[in-house]
Amino acid sequence: MARVDDLPVRTAYDVWRLRQDVFVVEQDCPYPDLDGRDLEESTRHVVLLDDEDGRDRVVGTLRVLDDGGWARIGRVVVAPTVRGRGLAAVMMDEAMTLCGDREVRLDAQTGLTSFYEGYGFAATGPEFDEDGIMHVPMTRRERTGQ
């Protein structure tokens, strides 16, 4: 996990390219992925690299934002060529370690709610349409006294 300023330039480029390829192109959701939040001092990027072809390439990424009273996980993405290998879970394990006992929020694509429930998240509102894809707001409450 790293701040954007700590990512090598090529890795940062590959993170944004993967997000564009999946969210904008594959999912056909034209929206401004580069929203400025990647640059916030408190934002942390979890990046999975694969050196299968002799060069590190980004195969998964997510970001953890500081939204004041809670953390927010977003932009969770795995490259199509490596899906089904449990890489989203590897990234979520890292993100949850980073978040510690804080309250954590995310907007899950509806088909992935059970995946996030496995990390202690629960739906906190009705399903909503974001760029043509249904999502559910979810929260893992702050853990105290543990």
DSSP file with accessible surface (Angstrom, degrees, kcal/mol):
  #  RESIDUE AA STRUCTURE BP1 BP2  ACC     N-H-->O    O-->H-N    N-H-->O    O-->H-N    TCO  KAPPA ALPHA  PHI   PSI    X-CA   Y-CA   Z-CA
    1    1 A M              0   0  103      0, 0.0     2,-0.3     0, 0.0    45,-0.2   0.000 360.0 360.0 360.0 145.8    0.0    0.0    0.0
    2    2 A A  B     -A   45   0A  20     43,-1.8    43,-3.2     5,-0.0     2,-0.2  -0.991 360.0-103.5-157.0 157.6    1.3    3.4   -0.8
    3    3 A R    >>  -     0   0   51     -2,-0.3     3,-1.6    41,-0.2     4,-0.6  -0.520  47.0-108.3 -75.6 158.1    0.4    7.1   -1.3
    4    4 A V  G >4 S+     0   0   15     34,-0.5     3,-1.3    39,-0.3     8,-0.1   0.881 120.4  58.2 -59.6 -36.2    0.2    8.1   -4.9
    5    5 A D  G 34 S+     0   0  115      1,-0.3    -1,-0.3    34,-0.1     4,-0.1   0.706 103.6  54.1 -67.3 -18.1    3.5   10.0   -4.6
    6    6 A D  G <4 S+     0   0   98     -3,-1.6    -1,-0.3     2,-0.1    -2,-0.2   0.523  87.7  96.7 -92.4  -8.5    5.2    6.8   -3.5
    7    7 A L  S << S-     0   0   24     -3,-1.3    -5,-0.0    -4,-0.6     5,-0.0  -0.643  84.9-110.2 -80.0 137.1    4.1    4.8   -6.6
    8    8 A P     >  -     0   0   82      0, 0.0     4,-2.6     0, 0.0     5,-0.2  -0.350  33.0-113.0 -58.6 148.3    6.5    4.5   -9.4
    9    9 A V  H  > S+     0   0  131      1,-0.2     4,-2.6     2,-0.2     5,-0.2   0.902 116.5  49.4 -54.2 -46.9    5.2    6.6  -12.4
   10   10 A R  H  > S+     0   0  154      1,-0.2     4,-2.5     2,-0.2    -1,-0.2   0.897 110.9  50.4 -63.0 -38.8    4.6    3.5  -14.6
   11   11 A T  H  > S+     0   0   21     -3,-0.2     4,-2.4     2,-0.2    -2,-0.2   0.936 110.4  49.0 -65.2 -45.3    2.7    1.8  -11.8
   12   12 A A  H  X S+     0   0    9     -4,-2.6     4,-2.3     1,-0.2     5,-0.2   0.935 111.9  49.6 -58.6 -45.5    0.5    4.8  -11.2
   13   13 A Y  H  X S+     0   0  131     -4,-2.6     4,-2.5    -5,-0.2    -2,-0.2   0.931 111.0  49.4 -58.2 -45.2   -0.2    5.0  -14.9
   14   14 A D  H  X S+     0   0   22     -4,-2.5     4,-2.5     2,-0.2    -1,-0.2   0.843 107.5  55.1 -65.5 -34.7   -1.0    1.3  -15.0
   15   15 A V  H  X S+     0   0    1     -4,-2.4     4,-2.3     2,-0.2    -1,-0.2   0.961 112.7  41.7 -60.1 -50.9   -3.4    1.7  -12.0
   16   16 A W  H  X S+     0   0   65     -4,-2.3     4,-2.4     1,-0.2    -2,-0.2   0.873 113.4  53.5 -68.7 -32.6   -5.3    4.4  -13.8
   17   17 A R  H  X S+     0   0  109     -4,-2.5     4,-3.0    -5,-0.2    -1,-0.2   0.927 109.3  48.2 -66.9 -43.8   -5.2    2.5  -17.1
   18   18 A L  H  X S+     0   0   12     -4,-2.5     4,-2.3     2,-0.2     5,-0.3   0.935 111.9  49.2 -61.9 -45.5   -6.7   -0.6  -15.4
   19   19 A R  H  X>S+     0   0    0     -4,-2.3     4,-2.4     1,-0.2     5,-0.8   0.928 113.9  46.4 -60.6 -42.9   -9.4    1.4  -13.8
   20   20 A Q  I  X>S+     0   0   96     -4,-2.4     5,-2.3     1,-0.2     4,-1.0   0.939 111.2  51.7 -63.6 -46.7  -10.2    3.1  -17.1
   21   21 A D  I  <>S+     0   0   63     -4,-3.0     5,-2.6     3,-0.2    -1,-0.2   0.873 122.3  30.4 -59.3 -39.3  -10.2   -0.3  -19.0
   22   22 A V  I  <>S+     0   0    3     -4,-2.3     5,-2.4     3,-0.2     6,-0.2   0.944 127.7  33.9 -86.8 -55.6  -12.6   -1.9  -16.5
   23   23 A F  I  <5S+     0   0   20     -4,-2.4     6,-1.0    -5,-0.3    -3,-0.2   0.918 130.9  27.2 -72.6 -43.3  -14.9    0.9  -15.2
   24   24 A V  I  <<S+     0   0   38     -4,-1.0     5,-0.5    -5,-0.8    -3,-0.2   0.930 133.8  25.5 -87.0 -47.9  -15.1    3.1  -18.3
   25   25 A V  I > <S+     0   0  100     -5,-2.3     3,-0.6     3,-0.2    -3,-0.2   0.976 127.7  35.7 -84.6 -61.9  -14.6    0.7  -21.2
   26   26 A E  I 3 <S+     0   0   93     -5,-2.6    -3,-0.2     1,-0.2    -4,-0.2   0.923 128.3  36.3 -60.5 -46.7  -15.7   -2.8  -20.0
   27   27 A Q  T 3 <S-     0   0   49     -5,-2.4    -1,-0.2    -6,-0.1    -2,-0.2   0.450 103.8-131.4 -88.5  -0.6  -18.5   -1.6  -17.8
   28   28 A D    <   +     0   0  130     -3,-0.6    -4,-0.2    -6,-0.2    -3,-0.2   0.907  57.3 141.6  53.6  50.1  -19.4    1.2  -20.3
   29   29 A C        -     0   0    5     -6,-1.0     2,-0.8    -5,-0.5    -1,-0.2  -0.773  37.0-160.4-122.9  84.1  -19.6    3.9  -17.6
   30   30 A P        +     0   0  102      0, 0.0    -6,-0.1     0, 0.0   101,-0.0  -0.538  38.1 133.1 -68.8 108.6  -18.2    7.1  -18.8
   31   31 A Y        -     0   0   48     -2,-0.8     2,-1.4   100,-0.0     3,-0.2  -0.972  67.5 -88.8-149.3 161.0  -17.4    9.1  -15.7
   32   32 A P        +     0   0  106      0, 0.0     0, 0.0     0, 0.0     0, 0.0  -0.574  40.5 177.5 -79.4  92.9  -14.4   11.1  -14.5
   33   33 A D  S    S+     0   0   13     -2,-1.4     2,-1.7     1,-0.2     3,-0.1   0.880  70.5  72.4 -61.2 -39.0  -12.3    8.4  -12.7
   34   34 A L        +     0   0  120      1,-0.2    -1,-0.2    -3,-0.2   -18,-0.0  -0.603  59.8 155.3 -80.8  88.6   -9.6   10.9  -11.9
   35   35 A D        -     0   0   71     -2,-1.7    -1,-0.2     0, 0.0    -2,-0.1   0.309  61.7-107.0-100.7   4.5  -11.5   12.8   -9.3
   36   36 A G  S >  S+     0   0   41     -3,-0.1     3,-1.0     1,-0.0     4,-0.3   0.162  97.1 102.9  91.3 -19.4   -8.6   14.2   -7.3
   37   37 A R  G >   +     0   0   57      1,-0.3     3,-1.1     2,-0.2     6,-0.2   0.798  69.1  66.6 -71.7 -25.5   -9.0   11.9   -4.3
   38   38 A D  G 3  S+     0   0    4      1,-0.2   -34,-0.5   -35,-0.1    -1,-0.3   0.805 100.0  53.1 -60.9 -28.4   -6.1    9.7   -5.4
   39   39 A L  G <  S+     0   0  118     -3,-1.0    -1,-0.2   -35,-0.1    -2,-0.2   0.552  79.2 117.6 -87.1  -8.8   -3.8   12.7   -4.7
   40   40 A E  S X  S-     0   0   70     -3,-1.1     3,-1.3    -4,-0.3   -36,-0.3  -0.337  71.6-126.0 -63.3 139.6   -5.0   13.3   -1.1
   41   41 A E  T 3  S+     0   0  128      1,-0.3    -1,-0.1   -38,-0.1   -36,-0.0   0.838 108.8  48.6 -55.6 -34.9   -2.3   12.9    1.5
   42   42 A S  T 3  S+     0   0   50     24,-0.1    -1,-0.3   -39,-0.1     2,-0.2   0.606  85.8 108.3 -86.1 -10.7   -4.3   10.4    3.5
   43   43 A T    <   -     0   0    0     -3,-1.3     2,-0.4    -6,-0.2   -39,-0.3  -0.463  51.7-162.6 -70.1 136.1   -5.3    8.2    0.5
   44   44 A R  E     - B   0  64A  72     20,-2.3    20,-2.9    -2,-0.2     2,-0.5  -0.971   4.9-150.5-121.5 138.1   -3.6    4.8    0.3
   45   45 A H  E     -AB   2  63A   1    -43,-3.2   -43,-1.8    -2,-0.4     2,-0.6  -0.912   0.7-156.2-108.5 128.8   -3.5    2.6   -2.8
   46   46 A V  E     - B   0  62A   6     16,-2.5    16,-1.8    -2,-0.5     2,-0.4  -0.930  21.6-175.9-100.2 123.5   -3.3   -1.2   -2.6
   47   47 A V  E     - B   0  61A  32     -2,-0.6     2,-0.5    14,-0.2    14,-0.2  -0.987  16.8-155.7-128.8 128.1   -1.7   -2.4   -5.8
   48   48 A L  E     - B   0  60A  35     12,-2.9    11,-2.7    -2,-0.4    12,-1.2  -0.901  15.3-163.0-102.8 128.3   -1.2   -6.0   -6.9
   49   49 A L  E     - B   0  58A  79     -2,-0.5     2,-0.4     9,-0.2     9,-0.2  -0.852   8.8-163.6-111.5 147.9    1.6   -6.6   -9.4
   50   50 A D  E     - B   0  57A  22      7,-2.5     7,-1.8    -2,-0.3     3,-0.3  -0.998   7.4-173.0-128.4 125.8    2.2   -9.7  -11.6
   51   51 A D    >   +     0   0  105     -2,-0.4     3,-2.4     5,-0.2     5,-0.1   0.053  44.1 127.4-106.7  28.3    5.6  -10.2  -13.2
   52   52 A E  T 3  S+     0   0  140      1,-0.3    -1,-0.2     2,-0.1     4,-0.1   0.832  77.3  42.8 -53.4 -36.0    4.4  -13.1  -15.3
   53   53 A D  T 3  S-     0   0  104      2,-0.5    -1,-0.3    -3,-0.3     3,-0.1   0.226 126.3 -95.5 -99.4  16.1    5.8  -11.6  -18.5
   54   54 A G  S <  S+     0   0   73     -3,-2.4     2,-0.4     1,-0.1    -2,-0.1   0.393 104.1  82.7  88.7  -5.1    9.0  -10.3  -17.0
   55   55 A R  S    S-     0   0  106     -5,-0.1    -2,-0.5     2,-0.0     2,-0.1  -0.999  87.6-109.9-132.8 131.7    7.7   -6.8  -16.3
   56   56 A D        -     0   0   83     -2,-0.4     2,-0.4    -5,-0.1    -5,-0.2  -0.413  42.4-179.5 -58.0 126.3    5.6   -5.8  -13.3
   57   57 A R  E     -B   50   0A  60     -7,-1.8    -7,-2.5    -2,-0.1     2,-0.4  -0.988  31.6-111.4-130.3 145.0    2.1   -5.1  -14.4
   58   58 A V  E     +B   49   0A  12     -2,-0.4    -9,-0.2    -9,-0.2     3,-0.1  -0.600  37.9 166.3 -74.7 124.3   -0.8   -4.0  -12.3
   59   59 A V  E     +     0   0A   3    -11,-2.7    20,-2.9    -2,-0.4     2,-0.3   0.447  66.4  11.7-115.8  -6.5   -3.5   -6.8  -12.1
   60   60 A G  E     +BC  48  78A   0    -12,-1.2   -12,-2.9    18,-0.3    -1,-0.4  -0.962  61.0 167.8-166.2 151.3   -5.5   -5.3   -9.2
   61   61 A T  E     +BC  47  77A   1     16,-2.3    16,-2.6    -2,-0.3     2,-0.3  -0.986   5.9 173.1-161.1 156.8   -6.0   -2.2   -7.2
   62   62 A L  E     -B   46   0A   0    -16,-1.8   -16,-2.5    -2,-0.3     2,-0.4  -0.949  21.0-135.2-153.5 167.1   -8.2   -0.4   -4.7
   63   63 A R  E     -BC  45  74A   8     11,-2.7    11,-2.4    -2,-0.3     2,-0.5  -0.969   2.1-149.0-130.7 150.2   -7.9    2.8   -2.7
   64   64 A V  E     -BC  44  73A  10    -20,-2.9   -20,-2.3    -2,-0.4     2,-0.3  -0.982  19.9-165.9-117.0 121.3   -8.7    3.6    0.9
   65   65 A L  E     - C   0  72A   7      7,-3.4     7,-2.4    -2,-0.5     2,-0.7  -0.758  21.0-129.7-105.5 153.9   -9.9    7.2    1.5
   66   66 A D  E     + C   0  71A  63     -2,-0.3     5,-0.2     5,-0.2   -24,-0.1  -0.909  24.6 178.1-101.5 108.8  -10.1    9.1    4.8
   67   67 A D        -     0   0   40      3,-2.5     2,-1.2    -2,-0.7     4,-0.1  -0.074  51.0-104.5-101.3  31.9  -13.6   10.5    4.9
   68   68 A G  S    S+     0   0   56      1,-0.2    -1,-0.1     2,-0.1     3,-0.0  -0.697 109.7  28.6  89.7 -96.3  -13.2   12.1    8.3
   69   69 A G  S    S+     0   0   62     -2,-1.2    34,-0.4    -3,-0.1     2,-0.3   0.514 131.4  20.2 -79.4  -4.7  -15.1    9.9   10.8
   70   70 A W  S    S-     0   0   68     32,-0.1    -3,-2.5    72,-0.0     2,-0.3  -0.970  76.3-109.7-153.4 166.9  -14.6    6.8    8.7
   71   71 A A  E     -Cd  66 104A   1     32,-2.7    34,-2.6    -2,-0.3     2,-0.4  -0.703  26.9-150.6 -96.4 155.6  -12.5    5.2    6.0
   72   72 A R  E     -Cd  65 105A  58     -7,-2.4    -7,-3.4    -2,-0.3     2,-0.5  -0.995   1.4-155.6-130.5 126.8  -13.9    4.5    2.5
   73   73 A I  E     +C   64   0A   4     32,-2.2    34,-0.5    -2,-0.4     2,-0.3  -0.861  31.6 145.9 -99.0 134.3  -12.8    1.7    0.2
   74   74 A G  E     +C   63   0A  19    -11,-2.4   -11,-2.7    -2,-0.5     3,-0.1  -0.944  36.6  49.9-156.7 177.3  -13.3    2.2   -3.5
   75   75 A R  E     +     0   0A  47     -2,-0.3     2,-0.6     1,-0.2    -1,-0.1   0.864  63.6 176.3  54.1  40.2  -12.2    1.7   -7.0
   76   76 A V  E     +     0   0A  32    -14,-0.1     2,-0.3    -3,-0.1   -14,-0.2  -0.663  10.7 160.1 -77.0 120.0  -11.8   -2.1   -6.3
   77   77 A V  E     -C   61   0A   5    -16,-2.6   -16,-2.3    -2,-0.6     2,-0.4  -1.000  28.7-167.5-149.4 140.7  -10.7   -3.7   -9.6
   78   78 A V  E     -C   60   0A  19     -2,-0.3   -18,-0.3   -18,-0.2     5,-0.1  -0.993  37.7-105.9-125.8 136.2   -9.1   -6.9  -10.8
   79   79 A A    >   -     0   0    6    -20,-2.9     3,-1.9    -2,-0.4     4,-0.4  -0.302  27.7-122.5 -59.6 140.5   -7.9   -7.3  -14.4
   80   80 A P  G >  S+     0   0   70      0, 0.0     3,-0.9     0, 0.0    -1,-0.1   0.835 108.4  62.0 -54.6 -33.6  -10.1   -9.5  -16.5
   81   81 A T  G 3  S+     0   0  106      1,-0.2    -2,-0.1   -22,-0.0   -22,-0.0   0.643 111.7  35.8 -71.4 -14.1   -7.2  -11.9  -17.3
   82   82 A V  G X  S+     0   0    3     -3,-1.9     3,-0.9   -23,-0.2     5,-0.3   0.243  83.6 129.7-123.6  11.9   -6.7  -12.8  -13.6
   83   83 A R  T <   +     0   0  106     -3,-0.9    -4,-0.0    -4,-0.4     0, 0.0  -0.316  62.5  39.5 -66.0 152.3  -10.2  -12.8  -12.2
   84   84 A G  T 3  S+     0   0   87      1,-0.0    -1,-0.2    -2,-0.0    -2,-0.0   0.501  86.1 100.1  88.0   5.2  -11.3  -15.9  -10.3
   85   85 A R  S <  S-     0   0  137     -3,-0.9    -2,-0.1     0, 0.0    -3,-0.0   0.286  98.3-106.1-105.0   7.7   -7.9  -16.3   -8.5
   86   86 A G  S  > S+     0   0   43      3,-0.1     4,-1.5     1,-0.0     3,-0.1   0.662  76.9 135.1  80.6  16.6   -8.9  -14.6   -5.2
   87   87 A L  H  >  +     0   0   28     -5,-0.3     4,-2.2     1,-0.2     5,-0.2   0.843  66.1  58.6 -71.8 -31.4   -7.0  -11.4   -5.8
   88   88 A A  H  > S+     0   0   28      1,-0.2     4,-2.7     2,-0.2    -1,-0.2   0.908 106.2  50.9 -61.9 -38.2   -9.9   -9.2   -4.7
   89   89 A A  H  > S+     0   0   29      2,-0.2     4,-2.7     1,-0.2    -1,-0.2   0.896 106.5  53.8 -66.1 -38.6   -9.7  -10.9   -1.3
   90   90 A V  H  X S+     0   0   72     -4,-1.5     4,-1.7     1,-0.2    -1,-0.2   0.939 112.4  44.2 -59.8 -45.2   -5.9  -10.4   -1.1
   91   91 A M  H  X S+     0   0    0     -4,-2.2     4,-2.6     1,-0.2    -2,-0.2   0.910 112.8  50.8 -67.6 -41.2   -6.5   -6.7   -1.7
   92   92 A M  H  X S+     0   0    0     -4,-2.7     4,-3.0     2,-0.2     5,-0.2   0.887 106.2  55.4 -65.6 -37.7   -9.4   -6.5    0.8
   93   93 A D  H  X S+     0   0   87     -4,-2.7     4,-2.0     1,-0.2    -1,-0.2   0.936 111.4  44.9 -57.5 -45.1   -7.4   -8.2    3.5
   94   94 A E  H  X S+     0   0   73     -4,-1.7     4,-2.4    -5,-0.2    -2,-0.2   0.919 113.2  50.1 -65.0 -43.0   -4.7   -5.5    3.1
   95   95 A A  H  X S+     0   0    0     -4,-2.6     4,-2.4     1,-0.2    -2,-0.2   0.919 109.9  50.0 -63.3 -41.4   -7.3   -2.8    3.1
   96   96 A M  H  X S+     0   0   22     -4,-3.0     4,-1.5     2,-0.2    -1,-0.2   0.884 109.6  51.4 -68.0 -35.3   -9.0   -4.1    6.2
   97   97 A T  H  < S+     0   0  106     -4,-2.0     3,-0.3    -5,-0.2    -1,-0.2   0.936 110.6  49.5 -63.1 -43.9   -5.7   -4.2    8.0
   98   98 A L  H  < S+     0   0   62     -4,-2.4    -2,-0.2     1,-0.2    -1,-0.2   0.897 111.0  49.2 -61.5 -40.1   -5.0   -0.7    6.9
   99   99 A C  H >< S-     0   0    7     -4,-2.4     3,-1.8     1,-0.2    -1,-0.2   0.744  86.3-179.6 -74.3 -23.0   -8.4    0.5    8.2
  100  100 A G  T 3<  -     0   0   33     -4,-1.5    -1,-0.2    -3,-0.3    -2,-0.1  -0.322  64.5 -21.5  60.5-133.8   -8.0   -1.3   11.6
  101  101 A D  T 3  S+     0   0   85     41,-0.1    42,-2.8    -4,-0.1    -1,-0.2   0.370 104.6 120.3 -92.7   4.2  -11.0   -0.8   13.9
  102  102 A R  S <  S-     0   0   82     -3,-1.8     2,-0.2    40,-0.2   -32,-0.1  -0.239  76.5 -95.7 -63.5 156.7  -12.3    2.3   12.1
  103  103 A E        -     0   0   30    -34,-0.4   -32,-2.7    39,-0.1     2,-0.4  -0.514  46.0-159.5 -65.6 140.4  -15.8    2.4   10.6
  104  104 A V  E     -dE  71 140A   0     36,-2.5    36,-3.1   -34,-0.2     2,-0.3  -0.994   9.2-170.3-130.7 135.0  -15.4    1.6    6.9
  105  105 A R  E     +dE  72 139A  66    -34,-2.6   -32,-2.2    -2,-0.4     2,-0.3  -0.891  10.7 161.1-122.6 153.7  -17.9    2.4    4.1
  106  106 A L  E     - E   0 138A   4     32,-2.3    32,-3.0    -2,-0.3     2,-0.6  -0.970  37.6-123.2-158.8 163.8  -18.1    1.4    0.5
  107  107 A D  E     - E   0 137A  67    -34,-0.5     2,-0.3    -2,-0.3    -2,-0.0  -0.953  35.6-158.6-113.3 107.5  -20.6    1.2   -2.3
  108  108 A A  E     - E   0 136A   1     28,-2.5    28,-2.6    -2,-0.6     2,-0.2  -0.675  23.4-112.8 -90.2 138.8  -20.7   -2.4   -3.5
  109  109 A Q  E >   - E   0 135A  51     -2,-0.3     3,-2.9    26,-0.2     4,-0.3  -0.502  40.6-113.9 -61.3 137.5  -21.9   -3.5   -6.9
  110  110 A T  G >  S+     0   0   44     24,-2.4     3,-1.5     1,-0.3     4,-0.3   0.850 114.1  56.1 -49.7 -41.2  -25.0   -5.5   -6.1
  111  111 A G  G 3  S+     0   0   73     23,-0.3    -1,-0.3     1,-0.3     3,-0.2   0.609 106.4  52.7 -69.3  -8.8  -23.7   -8.8   -7.2
  112  112 A L  G <> S+     0   0   77     -3,-2.9     4,-1.8     1,-0.1     3,-0.3   0.317  73.2 104.1-108.9   8.2  -20.7   -8.4   -4.8
  113  113 A T  H <> S+     0   0   34     -3,-1.5     4,-2.4    -4,-0.3     5,-0.2   0.893  80.1  53.1 -60.9 -38.2  -22.5   -7.7   -1.6
  114  114 A S  H  > S+     0   0   85     -4,-0.3     4,-1.3     1,-0.2    -1,-0.2   0.875 104.8  56.3 -66.8 -33.7  -22.0  -11.2   -0.2
  115  115 A F  H  4 S+     0   0   60     -3,-0.3     3,-0.5     1,-0.2     4,-0.2   0.953 111.9  42.1 -57.8 -48.1  -18.2  -10.9   -0.8
  116  116 A Y  H ><>S+     0   0   15     -4,-1.8     3,-1.9     1,-0.2     5,-1.7   0.834 104.5  64.5 -72.7 -29.8  -18.2   -7.7    1.3
  117  117 A E  H ><5S+     0   0  106     -4,-2.4     3,-2.1     1,-0.3    -1,-0.2   0.865  92.4  65.8 -59.2 -31.1  -20.4   -9.3    4.0
  118  118 A G  T 3<5S+     0   0   68     -4,-1.3    -1,-0.3    -3,-0.5    -2,-0.2   0.676  99.5  51.6 -64.3 -15.8  -17.6  -11.7    4.5
  119  119 A Y  T < 5S-     0   0   43     -3,-1.9    -1,-0.3    -4,-0.2    -2,-0.2   0.198 130.8 -93.1-103.4  11.8  -15.5   -8.8    5.8
  120  120 A G  T < 5S+     0   0   41     -3,-2.1    21,-0.4     1,-0.3    -3,-0.2   0.551  78.7 142.8  91.2   8.9  -18.2   -7.7    8.2
  121  121 A F      < -     0   0    6     -5,-1.7     2,-0.3    19,-0.2    -1,-0.3  -0.558  28.0-168.7 -82.3 148.0  -20.0   -5.2    6.0
  122  122 A A  E     -F  139   0A  54     17,-2.0    17,-2.3    -2,-0.2     2,-0.0  -0.981  31.9 -98.0-133.2 147.6  -23.8   -4.8    6.1
  123  123 A A  E     -F  138   0A  60     -2,-0.3    15,-0.3    15,-0.2     4,-0.0  -0.362  34.2-177.8 -62.4 138.3  -26.1   -3.0    3.7
  124  124 A T        +     0   0   65     13,-2.7    14,-0.2     1,-0.1    -1,-0.1   0.269  61.3   7.8-123.0   8.4  -27.0    0.4    5.1
  125  125 A G  S    S-     0   0   29     12,-0.7    -1,-0.1     3,-0.0     3,-0.1  -0.975  89.5 -61.3-171.6 178.1  -29.4    1.7    2.5
  126  126 A P        -     0   0  112      0, 0.0    -2,-0.1     0, 0.0     9,-0.1  -0.311  60.0 -89.6 -75.1 158.3  -31.4    0.8   -0.6
  127  127 A E        -     0   0  100      9,-0.2     2,-0.3     7,-0.1     9,-0.2  -0.318  49.7-169.1 -59.9 143.8  -29.9   -0.3   -3.9
  128  128 A F  E     -G  135   0A  67      7,-2.8     7,-3.1    -3,-0.1     2,-0.6  -0.974  23.2-115.0-140.3 156.4  -29.1    2.6   -6.3
  129  129 A D  E     -G  134   0A 100     -2,-0.3     2,-0.5     5,-0.2     5,-0.2  -0.801  28.0-179.2 -94.1 121.7  -28.0    3.1   -9.9
  130  130 A E  E >  S-G  133   0A  73      3,-2.6     3,-1.6    -2,-0.6    -2,-0.0  -0.962  76.4 -27.5-121.8 109.7  -24.6    4.5  -10.5
  131  131 A D  T 3  S-     0   0   76     -2,-0.5    -1,-0.1     1,-0.3     3,-0.1   0.850 125.8 -49.0  55.7  37.3  -23.8    4.9  -14.2
  132  132 A G  T 3  S+     0   0   60      1,-0.2     2,-0.5  -103,-0.1    -1,-0.3   0.515 119.3 104.3  85.6   3.1  -26.1    2.1  -15.1
  133  133 A I  E <  S- G   0 130A  34     -3,-1.6    -3,-2.6   -23,-0.0     2,-0.2  -0.980  71.3-124.3-120.5 128.7  -24.7   -0.4  -12.5
  134  134 A M  E     - G   0 129A  72     -2,-0.5   -24,-2.4    -5,-0.2     2,-0.3  -0.506  33.9-179.1 -75.3 136.1  -26.7   -1.2   -9.4
  135  135 A H  E     -EG 109 128A  20     -7,-3.1    -7,-2.8   -26,-0.3   -26,-0.2  -0.886  19.4-147.7-130.0 161.9  -24.9   -0.6   -6.1
  136  136 A V  E     -E  108   0A  14    -28,-2.6   -28,-2.5    -2,-0.3     2,-0.3  -0.998  21.9-126.0-131.4 127.2  -25.6   -1.1   -2.4
  137  137 A P  E     -E  107   0A  25      0, 0.0   -13,-2.7     0, 0.0   -12,-0.7  -0.555  36.4-176.1 -71.3 135.2  -24.2    1.2    0.3
  138  138 A M  E     -EF 106 123A   1    -32,-3.0   -32,-2.3   -15,-0.3     2,-0.4  -0.972  12.0-167.3-135.6 151.1  -22.4   -0.9    2.9
  139  139 A T  E     -EF 105 122A   8    -17,-2.3   -17,-2.0    -2,-0.3     2,-0.6  -0.995  16.9-155.1-138.7 140.1  -20.7   -0.2    6.2
  140  140 A R  E     -E  104   0A  12    -36,-3.1   -36,-2.5    -2,-0.4   -19,-0.2  -0.982  37.7-128.7-107.5 114.9  -18.5   -2.1    8.6
  141  141 A R        -     0   0  146     -2,-0.6   -36,-0.0   -21,-0.4    -2,-0.0  -0.223  30.0 -85.3 -64.0 154.7  -19.1   -0.5   12.0
  142  142 A E        -     0   0  121      1,-0.1     2,-0.6   -39,-0.1   -40,-0.2  -0.295  42.2-132.8 -57.6 138.8  -16.3    0.7   14.2
  143  143 A R        +     0   0   86    -42,-2.8     2,-0.3    -3,-0.1     3,-0.2  -0.888  30.2 179.0-101.3 119.8  -14.9   -2.0   16.3
  144  144 A T        +     0   0  101     -2,-0.6   -42,-0.0     1,-0.2     0, 0.0  -0.866  56.4  19.1-120.2 151.9  -14.5   -1.0   20.0
  145  145 A G              0   0   91     -2,-0.3    -1,-0.2     1,-0.2    -2,-0.0   0.739 360.0 360.0  69.2  24.4  -13.3   -2.9   23.0
  146  146 A Q              0   0  167     -3,-0.2    -1,-0.2   -45,-0.0   -45,-0.0  -0.800 360.0 360.0-111.4 360.0  -11.6   -5.7   21.0
